């Protein structure tokens, strides 16, 4: 449970390198930033409520029973713009580090180490975007900008021992 966004994720498990989850988006949840998964496909089925998905140049609304397939490298953002919670099954293939990324970002939010919308602060965000670059990338700024910023902030990450201290 992300105490700030209200999103709940239940990890069902990983079988044959497919991570299966069930998630509940609260009604009128915030639209997340556009992002993509460079090496993963995602499959969703709307079980209850409705889901809104922004693609590169369009917004689509999906109702109960809808199946959504997001290709690798396809920029998107997903949220619930409806009046009732949206319950969705979610499969990620290959699983890669998705579960770990979700656990770490939810922990940051629940520990009060994000902004009021549950987004990590800039230094932490850059660190996470580098750490999970094979799993998750923002559509903007370009990844090269994130890498340059990561290199510039590397002394801080090293000095503060982010690798050990950020999530413990």
N, C-alpha and C positions, 0 to 999 in steps of 0.2 A: 504494500500500500504506500503510495506517495502521499504523505500528509498535506502537501501543498497543492498539488494538482487534483488530488482525489482519485487518480487512476489506480486501479487494482490490477495486479497481474498474478495469475496462478500459473506456475511452471508445471506443466503436465509431465514433461520429460523429453529426452533426446533419444531417438531411435533412428538408426541408419543415417546419422548426421543431419537429422531434421529435428529442430527444436520446436516443440509444440507447447503453446500457451493458451490461456483464456484470459481475456482482459475486459475490464469494465471501464468505459469512459463516462464520467459524470455528465449530466446534462449541461449544455452550454460551456463545455471545456474550451480552454484557450487553444488557438491554432499554433502548433509548434513551427519552428523554422523549417523551410524547405531543406530536404536532405536526401541522400541516396545511399545505397549499399553497394559498394563497388564489385563485390563478388557473390552477392546473395540475392535470391528471389524470396518474395514474401507472398503468402497466401492467406486470405482472410475470408471468414464467413460471418455475416451479421446474423446473430442469433436473436437479438432483441434490440429495439430502438432503431436508430439510424446513424450512419457514419458519413461524414463529409470528407472528401479527398480533393486536395489541390494538386493538380499536375502542372506541368510546365506552363501551359497557357489556358487551362480550364479548371473549373470546379465541378465535381460530380457528387450527387447525393445518393447514398445506397441505403435501402431499407431492408428489413428483416428478410432473410433468405438470399440476399445478394452474395455473390462470390466475387472477390477482388484479387487480382493477380498483379503484383508489382515486379517488374523485371529488374535484374541487376542493372545498376547505373541509371535507373529511372528516378528522376527527382520527384519528390512528393512530400506532402504534409497531410496528416490525418487527425481528425478531431470529431467531437460530437457537437453539432450545432442544434440538436433537437431538445425537446422538452423532457424527455425521459432518458435514463441511463442507457447506454449502448453496450450490449454484451457481445463480444466478438471472439471467435477462435482465430488463432494466429500461428502460422507455421513459417519458420525461417529455414531456408536450405541453401547452402550448408549452415550449420549452427554457428560455426566459428566462435567468437567471444561475445555473442549477443547477450547471453544470460549474465555473464560477469559485468558487462557494461550496464545493463539494466539494474542489477543489484547495487552497483557502485553509485549510479546517479540517484537512485531512490534513497540510498543511505545518506548521501550528501543533503538531499532535500529534508529528510526526516531528522537529521542532526542540526538543521538550521544553518547550513553552510551554502545556501543558494540565495538568489534574489527572491522577491515576493511571488514570482511566477514559477519558481522551482528550477530556474536555469542557473547552472554553475557560474560563479564569478569568472571574469575574463582569464586570469592566469590559470585557474583550474580548468576552464573550458579548453584552452589551448593545449594544456597537458593531456587531457582526455582525448581530444581530437587527434593528437599525434599517437597516443597509446593505442587507440582503437581505429586507426586509419584504414585498416583492412576490413573493418566491419561497418563503420559509420562515417559519413562525411557530410558536412554542410554543403549546400549548393552554392552558397556565397559566404565568405570570400573563397576564392580559388585555393586549392590545397597548397600551392606553392607559398601563398601568403601565410598560411598556418605554419608551414615548415620554417619559414624565415623567422616568424615570431617565436616559435619554439626554440630555435637556435639562440635568438637574442635573450630569451628568458632562461636558458639552460643553467646559467650560474645560480639563479634563484632556486630552480628545481633541485639542483645538486645540494646547495647550501641548506635548504629546508628539508632535504631528504624526502621529496614527494613520493618516491617509489615506496618507501616504508611507512611514512607518516600520514599520508593523505586519507587512507581508509581504515586506519587502525586506531 
